[in-house]
Amino acid sequence: TEIYTLSLHDALPILVVGNGMVGHRFCEKLKASGEAFQIVVFGEEPRPAYDWVHLSEYFNGKSASDLSLPMKGWFDEDEIILHLGDAVREIDRAQQVVHSYKGVVQRYDALVLATGSSPFVPDISGVEKDGVFVYRTIGDLEKIKAYAPGARHGAVMGGGLLGLEAAKALLDLGVPKTHVIEFASRLMPRQIDSAGSQALEASLRKMGLELHLNKTTLAIEGAGRVEALQFADDTRLAVNMVVISAGIRPRDELARLSGLPVGTRGGIIVNERMQTVDKRIYAIGECALVQGMIYGLVAPGYEMADIVVANLAGGDRRFTSYDMSTKLKLIGVDVASFG
């Protein structure tokens, strides 16, 4: 693929589609480069980028402002224009222009897709009922916080990182009984082995979490609102609140509409320079499929953002591989994986 270097004297801006942590990192690095780039950002949510890694702290007293990433006055300068609550609906690659849902027409010289991912919602009966939530954005957390006081039994579908954070959030919100439902035979199956998972499970049970492993949910039952979960082994669990945290799907629909190649399981295909087949369009973060892999962590996304900034300024940085070792404090328990 041809290397594309942006001229510092080009009149057209660099356009960023997506205003999450990775998109913000790209803007931050580009702004810090000292060059006079103009940046235009389109964000789907009604608020500036925020720290979703520490999203659960919203239930411990932190406000949306506390989680916000941009410093005060960051967008007051002419070099960054931010369109909030306005997603891009179409990319005209031939004309190098995008059209937003609110009618904004914006030309670009280089385009960075940082659209992130959306929660994977299993195709099961009853997911549309009142009392079913996803755990992804501040807006989701506001809905969970409003509903929780009336819930006596809550369930989280998903025993991964976000699922366990969601379970702790329900405990913090005062839901007396909180259950974690996991399809696999252990918690955090992508990060830790059986022995590590058993140690984690023991700690979580001491906190009051009820763990259900090897469980396939067939349906969410109830007359209009959640009353129970029905499982494939003919068992049933009475609950009146469900939070779904069963993985992610890359947000690649805009790329598909634009004719950019995507993977069979989703994700915008990029090379090691994070370029798509269109030399002026890049993809970074959870929407990017690099070397056949979607990285669901923020740190590889930051690396991708840094690579694009360097290459736009004339460098030739490449994404080779990323150390997926993990060390974190997961709802009060130190967890690490390596090797």
VEXVOTOR-153582 format. One record per residue (C-alpha): residue in three letters; x, y, z. Coordinates in nm, 2 decimals, always signed. Layout:
+-----+--------+--------+--------+
|   r |      x |      y |      z |
+-----+--------+--------+--------+
| ALA |      X |      Y |      Z |
...
+-----+--------+--------+--------+
//
This chain:
+-----+--------+--------+--------+
|   r |      x |      y |      z |
+-----+--------+--------+--------+
| THR |  +0.00 |  +0.00 |  +0.00 |
| GLU |  +0.12 |  +0.35 |  -0.09 |
| ILE |  +0.24 |  +0.55 |  +0.21 |
| TYR |  +0.04 |  +0.87 |  +0.24 |
| THR |  +0.20 |  +1.17 |  +0.41 |
| LEU |  -0.01 |  +1.48 |  +0.47 |
| SER |  +0.13 |  +1.81 |  +0.36 |
| LEU |  +0.15 |  +2.06 |  +0.65 |
| HIS |  +0.02 |  +2.33 |  +0.41 |
| ASP |  -0.29 |  +2.14 |  +0.29 |
| ALA |  -0.60 |  +2.35 |  +0.33 |
| LEU |  -0.83 |  +2.06 |  +0.41 |
| PRO |  -0.85 |  +1.93 |  +0.77 |
| ILE |  -0.79 |  +1.59 |  +0.92 |
| LEU |  -1.12 |  +1.44 |  +1.00 |
| VAL |  -1.18 |  +1.20 |  +1.29 |
| VAL |  -1.50 |  +0.99 |  +1.30 |
| GLY |  -1.55 |  +0.88 |  +1.66 |
| ASN |  -1.49 |  +1.07 |  +1.99 |
| GLY |  -1.39 |  +0.79 |  +2.23 |
| MET |  -1.07 |  +0.73 |  +2.42 |
| VAL |  -0.87 |  +0.63 |  +2.11 |
| GLY |  -1.00 |  +0.91 |  +1.89 |
| HIS |  -0.92 |  +1.16 |  +2.16 |
| ARG |  -0.57 |  +1.02 |  +2.20 |
| PHE |  -0.52 |  +1.07 |  +1.83 |
| CYS |  -0.63 |  +1.43 |  +1.85 |
| GLU |  -0.41 |  +1.49 |  +2.16 |
| LYS |  -0.10 |  +1.35 |  +1.99 |
| LEU |  -0.16 |  +1.54 |  +1.67 |
| LYS |  -0.21 |  +1.86 |  +1.86 |
| ALA |  +0.10 |  +1.80 |  +2.06 |
| SER |  +0.31 |  +1.75 |  +1.75 |
| GLY |  +0.35 |  +2.12 |  +1.71 |
| GLU |  +0.24 |  +2.13 |  +1.35 |
| ALA |  -0.05 |  +2.35 |  +1.24 |
| PHE |  -0.30 |  +2.07 |  +1.16 |
| GLN |  -0.67 |  +2.15 |  +1.17 |
| ILE |  -0.88 |  +1.87 |  +1.31 |
| VAL |  -1.25 |  +1.81 |  +1.27 |
| VAL |  -1.42 |  +1.55 |  +1.50 |
| PHE |  -1.76 |  +1.39 |  +1.48 |
| GLY |  -1.89 |  +1.22 |  +1.80 |
| GLU |  -2.21 |  +1.02 |  +1.82 |
| GLU |  -2.26 |  +1.08 |  +2.20 |
| PRO |  -2.37 |  +1.42 |  +2.33 |
| ARG |  -2.06 |  +1.46 |  +2.55 |
| PRO |  -1.69 |  +1.49 |  +2.49 |
| ALA |  -1.46 |  +1.18 |  +2.51 |
| TYR |  -1.45 |  +1.02 |  +2.86 |
| ASP |  -1.26 |  +0.74 |  +3.04 |
| TRP |  -1.47 |  +0.43 |  +2.99 |
| VAL |  -1.20 |  +0.21 |  +3.14 |
| HIS |  -1.30 |  +0.36 |  +3.48 |
| LEU |  -1.67 |  +0.38 |  +3.40 |
| SER |  -1.78 |  +0.19 |  +3.72 |
| GLU |  -1.64 |  +0.48 |  +3.93 |
| TYR |  -1.95 |  +0.67 |  +3.81 |
| PHE |  -2.14 |  +0.46 |  +4.08 |
| ASN |  -1.89 |  +0.56 |  +4.35 |
| GLY |  -1.96 |  +0.93 |  +4.32 |
| LYS |  -1.76 |  +1.04 |  +4.02 |
| SER |  -1.96 |  +1.26 |  +3.77 |
| ALA |  -1.95 |  +1.26 |  +3.39 |
| SER |  -1.73 |  +1.57 |  +3.42 |
| ASP |  -1.48 |  +1.38 |  +3.64 |
| LEU |  -1.45 |  +1.11 |  +3.37 |
| SER |  -1.41 |  +1.36 |  +3.09 |
| LEU |  -1.08 |  +1.35 |  +2.91 |
| PRO |  -1.04 |  +1.69 |  +2.74 |
| MET |  -0.90 |  +1.96 |  +2.96 |
| LYS |  -1.11 |  +2.28 |  +3.01 |
| GLY |  -1.08 |  +2.50 |  +2.70 |
| TRP |  -0.93 |  +2.22 |  +2.49 |
| PHE |  -1.18 |  +2.29 |  +2.21 |
| ASP |  -1.18 |  +2.66 |  +2.24 |
| GLU |  -0.90 |  +2.70 |  +1.98 |
| ASP |  -0.96 |  +2.71 |  +1.61 |
| GLU |  -0.75 |  +2.40 |  +1.53 |
| ILE |  -1.00 |  +2.15 |  +1.67 |
| ILE |  -1.37 |  +2.16 |  +1.58 |
| LEU |  -1.60 |  +1.91 |  +1.76 |
| HIS |  -1.94 |  +1.81 |  +1.64 |
| LEU |  -2.12 |  +1.64 |  +1.94 |
| GLY |  -2.43 |  +1.42 |  +1.91 |
| ASP |  -2.38 |  +1.40 |  +1.53 |
| ALA |  -2.26 |  +1.08 |  +1.36 |
| VAL |  -2.13 |  +1.06 |  +1.01 |
| ARG |  -2.37 |  +0.87 |  +0.79 |
| GLU |  -2.18 |  +0.87 |  +0.46 |
| ILE |  -1.83 |  +0.89 |  +0.32 |
| ASP |  -1.78 |  +1.00 |  -0.04 |
| ARG |  -1.43 |  +0.87 |  -0.10 |
| ALA |  -1.41 |  +1.01 |  -0.45 |
| GLN |  -1.49 |  +1.36 |  -0.34 |
| GLN |  -1.31 |  +1.33 |  +0.00 |
| VAL |  -1.62 |  +1.45 |  +0.18 |
| VAL |  -1.84 |  +1.32 |  +0.46 |
| HIS |  -2.21 |  +1.39 |  +0.53 |
| SER |  -2.34 |  +1.38 |  +0.89 |
| TYR |  -2.69 |  +1.30 |  +1.01 |
| LYS |  -2.75 |  +1.66 |  +1.11 |
| GLY |  -2.66 |  +1.78 |  +0.76 |
| VAL |  -2.30 |  +1.88 |  +0.80 |
| VAL |  -2.09 |  +1.84 |  +0.49 |
| GLN |  -1.72 |  +1.83 |  +0.56 |
| ARG |  -1.43 |  +1.78 |  +0.32 |
| TYR |  -1.11 |  +1.61 |  +0.44 |
| ASP |  -0.75 |  +1.55 |  +0.34 |
| ALA |  -0.71 |  +1.25 |  +0.57 |
| LEU |  -0.98 |  +1.06 |  +0.75 |
| VAL |  -0.94 |  +0.85 |  +1.07 |
| LEU |  -1.21 |  +0.60 |  +1.16 |
| ALA |  -1.22 |  +0.56 |  +1.54 |
| THR |  -1.57 |  +0.44 |  +1.57 |
| GLY |  -1.49 |  +0.18 |  +1.84 |
| SER |  -1.73 |  -0.10 |  +1.91 |
| SER |  -2.09 |  -0.16 |  +2.03 |
| PRO |  -2.21 |  -0.42 |  +2.29 |
| PHE |  -2.28 |  -0.76 |  +2.15 |
| VAL |  -2.64 |  -0.84 |  +2.24 |
| PRO |  -2.73 |  -1.21 |  +2.21 |
| ASP |  -3.01 |  -1.30 |  +1.97 |
| ILE |  -3.24 |  -1.44 |  +2.24 |
| SER |  -3.61 |  -1.39 |  +2.32 |
| GLY |  -3.69 |  -1.10 |  +2.55 |
| VAL |  -3.39 |  -0.87 |  +2.52 |
| GLU |  -3.63 |  -0.58 |  +2.44 |
| LYS |  -3.81 |  -0.60 |  +2.78 |
| ASP |  -3.80 |  -0.33 |  +3.05 |
| GLY |  -3.52 |  -0.39 |  +3.29 |
| VAL |  -3.27 |  -0.51 |  +3.03 |
| PHE |  -2.96 |  -0.29 |  +2.99 |
| VAL |  -2.62 |  -0.29 |  +2.82 |
| TYR |  -2.31 |  -0.16 |  +3.00 |
| ARG |  -2.11 |  +0.06 |  +2.77 |
| THR |  -2.17 |  +0.43 |  +2.79 |
| ILE |  -2.24 |  +0.69 |  +3.06 |
| GLY |  -2.59 |  +0.70 |  +2.91 |
| ASP |  -2.63 |  +0.33 |  +2.99 |
| LEU |  -2.51 |  +0.38 |  +3.34 |
| GLU |  -2.76 |  +0.66 |  +3.40 |
| LYS |  -3.04 |  +0.42 |  +3.30 |
| ILE |  -2.90 |  +0.14 |  +3.52 |
| LYS |  -2.87 |  +0.38 |  +3.82 |
| ALA |  -3.23 |  +0.50 |  +3.78 |
| TYR |  -3.37 |  +0.14 |  +3.76 |
| ALA |  -3.16 |  -0.03 |  +4.03 |
| PRO |  -3.35 |  +0.09 |  +4.34 |
| GLY |  -3.65 |  -0.11 |  +4.24 |
| ALA |  -3.46 |  -0.43 |  +4.17 |
| ARG |  -3.41 |  -0.71 |  +4.43 |
| HIS |  -3.24 |  -0.97 |  +4.21 |
| GLY |  -3.01 |  -0.86 |  +3.93 |
| ALA |  -2.81 |  -1.07 |  +3.67 |
| VAL |  -2.52 |  -0.98 |  +3.45 |
| MET |  -2.48 |  -1.18 |  +3.13 |
| GLY |  -2.10 |  -1.21 |  +3.08 |
| GLY |  -1.81 |  -1.30 |  +3.31 |
| GLY |  -1.54 |  -1.09 |  +3.14 |
| LEU |  -1.38 |  -0.77 |  +3.24 |
| LEU |  -1.68 |  -0.54 |  +3.19 |
| GLY |  -1.93 |  -0.80 |  +3.31 |
| LEU |  -1.76 |  -0.83 |  +3.65 |
| GLU |  -1.74 |  -0.45 |  +3.67 |
| ALA |  -2.11 |  -0.43 |  +3.60 |
| ALA |  -2.18 |  -0.69 |  +3.87 |
| LYS |  -1.99 |  -0.49 |  +4.12 |
| ALA |  -2.19 |  -0.18 |  +4.01 |
| LEU |  -2.51 |  -0.36 |  +4.09 |
| LEU |  -2.38 |  -0.44 |  +4.44 |
| ASP |  -2.28 |  -0.08 |  +4.49 |
| LEU |  -2.63 |  +0.03 |  +4.38 |
| GLY |  -2.78 |  -0.18 |  +4.66 |
| VAL |  -2.92 |  -0.47 |  +4.45 |
| PRO |  -2.94 |  -0.73 |  +4.73 |
| LYS |  -2.88 |  -1.04 |  +4.51 |
| THR |  -2.65 |  -1.01 |  +4.21 |
| HIS |  -2.58 |  -1.30 |  +3.98 |
| VAL |  -2.31 |  -1.34 |  +3.71 |
| ILE |  -2.40 |  -1.57 |  +3.41 |
| GLU |  -2.11 |  -1.70 |  +3.21 |
| PHE |  -2.13 |  -1.93 |  +2.90 |
| ALA |  -1.77 |  -2.06 |  +2.95 |
| SER |  -1.65 |  -2.29 |  +3.23 |
| ARG |  -1.47 |  -2.01 |  +3.41 |
| LEU |  -1.46 |  -1.63 |  +3.45 |
| MET |  -1.24 |  -1.41 |  +3.23 |
| PRO |  -1.16 |  -1.71 |  +3.00 |
| ARG |  -0.96 |  -1.49 |  +2.76 |
| GLN |  -0.73 |  -1.35 |  +3.02 |
| ILE |  -0.66 |  -1.61 |  +3.29 |
| ASP |  -0.63 |  -1.98 |  +3.33 |
| SER |  -0.83 |  -2.22 |  +3.54 |
| ALA |  -0.63 |  -2.19 |  +3.86 |
| GLY |  -0.64 |  -1.81 |  +3.84 |
| SER |  -1.01 |  -1.81 |  +3.76 |
| GLN |  -1.08 |  -2.03 |  +4.06 |
| ALA |  -0.90 |  -1.79 |  +4.29 |
| LEU |  -1.09 |  -1.50 |  +4.14 |
| GLU |  -1.42 |  -1.68 |  +4.18 |
| ALA |  -1.35 |  -1.75 |  +4.55 |
| SER |  -1.29 |  -1.38 |  +4.61 |
| LEU |  -1.60 |  -1.27 |  +4.42 |
| ARG |  -1.82 |  -1.51 |  +4.61 |
| LYS |  -1.69 |  -1.36 |  +4.94 |
| MET |  -1.82 |  -1.02 |  +4.81 |
| GLY |  -2.17 |  -1.17 |  +4.78 |
| LEU |  -2.18 |  -1.24 |  +4.40 |
| GLU |  -2.36 |  -1.55 |  +4.29 |
| LEU |  -2.17 |  -1.72 |  +4.00 |
| HIS |  -2.33 |  -1.94 |  +3.74 |
| LEU |  -2.08 |  -2.10 |  +3.49 |
| ASN |  -2.15 |  -2.32 |  +3.18 |
| LYS |  -2.48 |  -2.14 |  +3.14 |
| THR |  -2.65 |  -2.07 |  +2.81 |
| THR |  -2.94 |  -1.83 |  +2.83 |
| LEU |  -3.23 |  -1.92 |  +2.61 |
| ALA |  -3.48 |  -1.64 |  +2.69 |
| ILE |  -3.55 |  -1.35 |  +2.92 |
| GLU |  -3.90 |  -1.41 |  +3.05 |
| GLY |  -4.16 |  -1.16 |  +3.18 |
| ALA |  -4.48 |  -0.98 |  +3.09 |
| GLY |  -4.34 |  -0.66 |  +2.96 |
| ARG |  -4.05 |  -0.64 |  +3.21 |
| VAL |  -3.79 |  -0.89 |  +3.33 |
| GLU |  -3.90 |  -1.16 |  +3.56 |
| ALA |  -3.66 |  -1.45 |  +3.50 |
| LEU |  -3.39 |  -1.61 |  +3.29 |
| GLN |  -3.45 |  -1.94 |  +3.12 |
| PHE |  -3.14 |  -2.16 |  +3.06 |
| ALA |  -3.06 |  -2.44 |  +2.81 |
| ASP |  -3.03 |  -2.69 |  +3.10 |
| ASP |  -3.40 |  -2.64 |  +3.18 |
| THR |  -3.32 |  -2.44 |  +3.49 |
| ARG |  -3.46 |  -2.09 |  +3.56 |
| LEU |  -3.34 |  -1.79 |  +3.76 |
| ALA |  -3.59 |  -1.53 |  +3.90 |
| VAL |  -3.45 |  -1.18 |  +3.84 |
| ASN |  -3.60 |  -0.84 |  +3.78 |
| MET |  -3.30 |  -0.67 |  +3.62 |
| VAL |  -3.05 |  -0.79 |  +3.36 |
| VAL |  -2.73 |  -0.62 |  +3.24 |
| ILE |  -2.58 |  -0.76 |  +2.92 |
| SER |  -2.20 |  -0.75 |  +2.89 |
| ALA |  -2.13 |  -1.04 |  +2.65 |
| GLY |  -1.86 |  -0.90 |  +2.44 |
| ILE |  -1.82 |  -0.64 |  +2.16 |
| ARG |  -1.88 |  -0.59 |  +1.79 |
| PRO |  -1.66 |  -0.35 |  +1.59 |
| ARG |  -1.85 |  -0.05 |  +1.46 |
| ASP |  -1.76 |  -0.10 |  +1.09 |
| GLU |  -2.10 |  -0.02 |  +0.93 |
| LEU |  -1.98 |  +0.32 |  +0.79 |
| ALA |  -1.67 |  +0.15 |  +0.63 |
| ARG |  -1.90 |  -0.12 |  +0.48 |
| LEU |  -2.12 |  +0.15 |  +0.33 |
| SER |  -1.81 |  +0.32 |  +0.19 |
| GLY |  -1.69 |  +0.01 |  +0.02 |
| LEU |  -1.39 |  -0.04 |  +0.25 |
| PRO |  -1.31 |  -0.41 |  +0.31 |
| VAL |  -1.40 |  -0.56 |  +0.64 |
| GLY |  -1.33 |  -0.90 |  +0.80 |
| THR |  -1.57 |  -1.19 |  +0.79 |
| ARG |  -1.64 |  -1.14 |  +1.16 |
| GLY |  -1.63 |  -0.76 |  +1.14 |
| GLY |  -1.36 |  -0.50 |  +1.17 |
| ILE |  -1.22 |  -0.26 |  +0.92 |
| ILE |  -0.92 |  -0.42 |  +0.75 |
| VAL |  -0.60 |  -0.22 |  +0.78 |
| ASN |  -0.23 |  -0.27 |  +0.71 |
| GLU |  +0.05 |  -0.23 |  +0.96 |
| ARG |  +0.04 |  +0.15 |  +0.91 |
| MET |  -0.33 |  +0.14 |  +1.00 |
| GLN |  -0.43 |  +0.23 |  +0.64 |
| THR |  -0.73 |  +0.09 |  +0.47 |
| VAL |  -0.73 |  +0.02 |  +0.10 |
| ASP |  -0.80 |  +0.39 |  +0.06 |
| LYS |  -0.46 |  +0.56 |  +0.12 |
| ARG |  -0.63 |  +0.86 |  +0.28 |
| ILE |  -0.84 |  +0.66 |  +0.53 |
| TYR |  -0.72 |  +0.50 |  +0.85 |
| ALA |  -0.88 |  +0.29 |  +1.12 |
| ILE |  -0.77 |  +0.27 |  +1.48 |
| GLY |  -0.90 |  +0.11 |  +1.80 |
| GLU |  -1.17 |  -0.15 |  +1.84 |
| CYS |  -1.31 |  -0.09 |  +1.49 |
| ALA |  -0.97 |  -0.19 |  +1.33 |
| LEU |  -0.89 |  -0.54 |  +1.21 |
| VAL |  -0.51 |  -0.55 |  +1.21 |
| GLN |  -0.32 |  -0.88 |  +1.14 |
| GLY |  -0.65 |  -1.06 |  +1.16 |
| MET |  -0.72 |  -0.94 |  +1.52 |
| ILE |  -0.96 |  -0.70 |  +1.69 |
| TYR |  -0.80 |  -0.56 |  +2.01 |
| GLY |  -1.05 |  -0.50 |  +2.28 |
| LEU |  -0.82 |  -0.31 |  +2.51 |
| VAL |  -0.75 |  +0.06 |  +2.51 |
| ALA |  -0.37 |  +0.04 |  +2.52 |
| PRO |  -0.33 |  -0.12 |  +2.17 |
| GLY |  -0.57 |  +0.15 |  +2.04 |
| TYR |  -0.34 |  +0.42 |  +2.18 |
| GLU |  -0.05 |  +0.26 |  +2.00 |
| MET |  -0.25 |  +0.26 |  +1.67 |
| ALA |  -0.33 |  +0.63 |  +1.72 |
| ASP |  +0.04 |  +0.71 |  +1.78 |
| ILE |  +0.13 |  +0.52 |  +1.46 |
| VAL |  -0.11 |  +0.72 |  +1.24 |
| VAL |  +0.01 |  +1.06 |  +1.39 |
| ALA |  +0.37 |  +0.96 |  +1.32 |
| ASN |  +0.30 |  +0.85 |  +0.96 |
| LEU |  +0.09 |  +1.15 |  +0.87 |
| ALA |  +0.39 |  +1.36 |  +0.97 |
| GLY |  +0.62 |  +1.17 |  +0.74 |
| GLY |  +0.73 |  +0.87 |  +0.94 |
| ASP |  +0.70 |  +0.50 |  +0.87 |
| ARG |  +0.58 |  +0.35 |  +1.20 |
| ARG |  +0.42 |  +0.01 |  +1.19 |
| PHE |  +0.20 |  -0.20 |  +1.42 |
| THR |  +0.38 |  -0.53 |  +1.47 |
| SER |  +0.22 |  -0.70 |  +1.77 |
| TYR |  +0.10 |  -0.60 |  +2.11 |
| ASP |  +0.18 |  -0.75 |  +2.46 |
| MET |  -0.16 |  -0.87 |  +2.58 |
| SER |  -0.04 |  -0.91 |  +2.94 |
| THR |  -0.29 |  -0.77 |  +3.19 |
| LYS |  -0.25 |  -0.62 |  +3.53 |
| LEU |  -0.55 |  -0.45 |  +3.69 |
| LYS |  -0.75 |  -0.42 |  +4.01 |
| LEU |  -1.08 |  -0.58 |  +3.92 |
| ILE |  -1.36 |  -0.48 |  +4.17 |
| GLY |  -1.10 |  -0.47 |  +4.45 |
| VAL |  -0.91 |  -0.79 |  +4.35 |
| ASP |  -0.56 |  -0.77 |  +4.20 |
| VAL |  -0.56 |  -0.97 |  +3.88 |
| ALA |  -0.26 |  -1.03 |  +3.65 |
| SER |  -0.19 |  -1.24 |  +3.34 |
| PHE |  +0.13 |  -1.30 |  +3.15 |
| GLY |  +0.29 |  -1.54 |  +2.91 |
+-----+--------+--------+--------+
//
